[in-house]
């Protein structure tokens, strides 16, 4: 499992995209996307973590 945070612009808005990636299966397990607040927001990281924990419970993902 690996995490990454990426910022990008689309139609004059900047977004932060935080993802959890399963490197063994090459798939995104959980993510959170929201408008940027001058850099990578803490709320974005926490929400992505919560989404990962829900996915882990649902799919019994091995870490």
GROMACS elastic network, one bead per residue, 0.5 to 0.9 nm:
[ bonds ]
;  ai    aj funct       b0    kb
    1    20     6  0.67295   500
    1    21     6  0.55894   500
    1    23     6  0.58625   500
    1    24     6  0.79592   500
    1    29     6  0.89180   500
    1    62     6  0.88148   500
    1    63     6  0.63700   500
    2    19     6  0.82370   500
    2    20     6  0.57155   500
    2    21     6  0.51818   500
    2    22     6  0.65667   500
    2    23     6  0.69043   500
    3    18     6  0.72387   500
    3    19     6  0.55674   500
    3    21     6  0.61297   500
    4    17     6  0.80944   500
    4    18     6  0.57510   500
    4    19     6  0.54338   500
    4    20     6  0.67724   500
    4    21     6  0.80242   500
    5    16     6  0.67823   500
    5    17     6  0.55491   500
    5    19     6  0.64312   500
    5    40     6  0.73445   500
    5    45     6  0.83219   500
    6    15     6  0.81849   500
    6    16     6  0.57559   500
    6    17     6  0.51762   500
    6    18     6  0.64657   500
    6    19     6  0.85069   500
    6    40     6  0.81613   500
    7    14     6  0.67769   500
    7    15     6  0.54832   500
    7    17     6  0.61880   500
    7    18     6  0.87700   500
    7    36     6  0.75961   500
    7    39     6  0.77631   500
    7    40     6  0.75604   500
    8    13     6  0.83131   500
    8    14     6  0.55876   500
    8    15     6  0.54489   500
    8    16     6  0.67576   500
    8    17     6  0.80266   500
    8    36     6  0.89457   500
    9    12     6  0.63186   500
    9    13     6  0.54236   500
    9    15     6  0.61760   500
   10    13     6  0.53731   500
   10    14     6  0.64841   500
   10    15     6  0.77321   500
   11    14     6  0.84357   500
   13    35     6  0.71729   500
   13    36     6  0.80570   500
   14    34     6  0.87127   500
   14    35     6  0.59939   500
   14    36     6  0.54240   500
   14    37     6  0.84461   500
   14    38     6  0.88281   500
   15    33     6  0.68226   500
   15    34     6  0.55626   500
   15    37     6  0.84225   500
   15    39     6  0.89950   500
   15    40     6  0.89193   500
   16    32     6  0.80664   500
   16    33     6  0.58172   500
   16    34     6  0.56823   500
   16    35     6  0.61712   500
   16    36     6  0.52252   500
   16    37     6  0.84172   500
   16    39     6  0.75812   500
   16    40     6  0.60958   500
   16    41     6  0.76111   500
   16    44     6  0.74638   500
   17    31     6  0.70718   500
   17    32     6  0.58432   500
   17    34     6  0.68011   500
   17    35     6  0.88463   500
   17    36     6  0.88868   500
   17    40     6  0.85750   500
   17    44     6  0.77794   500
   18    30     6  0.84700   500
   18    31     6  0.54406   500
   18    32     6  0.53052   500
   18    33     6  0.65002   500
   18    40     6  0.86766   500
   18    44     6  0.66560   500
   18    45     6  0.63744   500
   18    47     6  0.88846   500
   18    48     6  0.62536   500
   19    28     6  0.67617   500
   19    29     6  0.76323   500
   19    30     6  0.58398   500
   19    32     6  0.66221   500
   19    33     6  0.86446   500
   19    45     6  0.87182   500
   19    48     6  0.66468   500
   19    49     6  0.88208   500
   19    52     6  0.88605   500
   20    27     6  0.86910   500
   20    28     6  0.58851   500
   20    29     6  0.55805   500
   20    30     6  0.51804   500
   20    31     6  0.61272   500
   20    48     6  0.74534   500
   20    49     6  0.80259   500
   20    52     6  0.68794   500
   21    24     6  0.88591   500
   21    25     6  0.86562   500
   21    26     6  0.69506   500
   21    27     6  0.57394   500
   21    29     6  0.56283   500
   21    30     6  0.73611   500
   21    31     6  0.88260   500
   22    25     6  0.56518   500
   22    26     6  0.55835   500
   22    27     6  0.53900   500
   22    28     6  0.62401   500
   22    29     6  0.63849   500
   22    63     6  0.89870   500
   23    27     6  0.70208   500
   23    28     6  0.87770   500
   24    27     6  0.81754   500
   25    28     6  0.89247   500
   28    31     6  0.74063   500
   29    51     6  0.85467   500
   29    52     6  0.65497   500
   29    55     6  0.69268   500
   29    56     6  0.84268   500
   30    48     6  0.62666   500
   30    49     6  0.77962   500
   30    50     6  0.87072   500
   30    51     6  0.55667   500
   30    53     6  0.86032   500
   30    54     6  0.87923   500
   30    55     6  0.69766   500
   31    44     6  0.88968   500
   31    45     6  0.89325   500
   31    47     6  0.80014   500
   31    49     6  0.80549   500
   31    51     6  0.67628   500
   31    52     6  0.74463   500
   32    44     6  0.60758   500
   32    45     6  0.75996   500
   32    46     6  0.89267   500
   32    47     6  0.62711   500
   32    49     6  0.86919   500
   32    51     6  0.78085   500
   33    36     6  0.89644   500
   33    44     6  0.71705   500
   33    48     6  0.84840   500
   34    44     6  0.70556   500
   36    39     6  0.60420   500
   36    40     6  0.66741   500
   36    41     6  0.69495   500
   37    40     6  0.70003   500
   37    41     6  0.62215   500
   38    41     6  0.78136   500
   40    43     6  0.88154   500
   40    44     6  0.73598   500
   40    45     6  0.81287   500
   41    44     6  0.53635   500
   41    45     6  0.68777   500
   42    45     6  0.52302   500
   42    46     6  0.63656   500
   42    47     6  0.86994   500
   43    46     6  0.51243   500
   43    47     6  0.60673   500
   43    48     6  0.85205   500
   44    47     6  0.52862   500
   44    48     6  0.61862   500
   44    49     6  0.86070   500
   45    48     6  0.52155   500
   45    49     6  0.61680   500
   45    50     6  0.86965   500
   46    49     6  0.50132   500
   46    50     6  0.61800   500
   46    51     6  0.86080   500
   47    50     6  0.50111   500
   47    51     6  0.61349   500
   47    52     6  0.85368   500
   48    51     6  0.50268   500
   48    52     6  0.61384   500
   48    53     6  0.86462   500
   49    53     6  0.61602   500
   49    54     6  0.86546   500
   50    53     6  0.50564   500
   50    54     6  0.62511   500
   50    55     6  0.86231   500
   51    54     6  0.51680   500
   51    55     6  0.62100   500
   51    56     6  0.85533   500
   52    55     6  0.50263   500
   52    56     6  0.59729   500
   52    57     6  0.85854   500
   53    57     6  0.61890   500
   53    58     6  0.85591   500
   54    57     6  0.51995   500
   54    58     6  0.61384   500
   54    59     6  0.85757   500
   55    58     6  0.50213   500
   55    59     6  0.58990   500
   55    60     6  0.77195   500
   55    61     6  0.76179   500
   56    59     6  0.53047   500
   56    60     6  0.50027   500
   56    62     6  0.77743   500
   56    63     6  0.89104   500
   57    60     6  0.52117   500
   57    61     6  0.73179   500
   58    61     6  0.81444   500
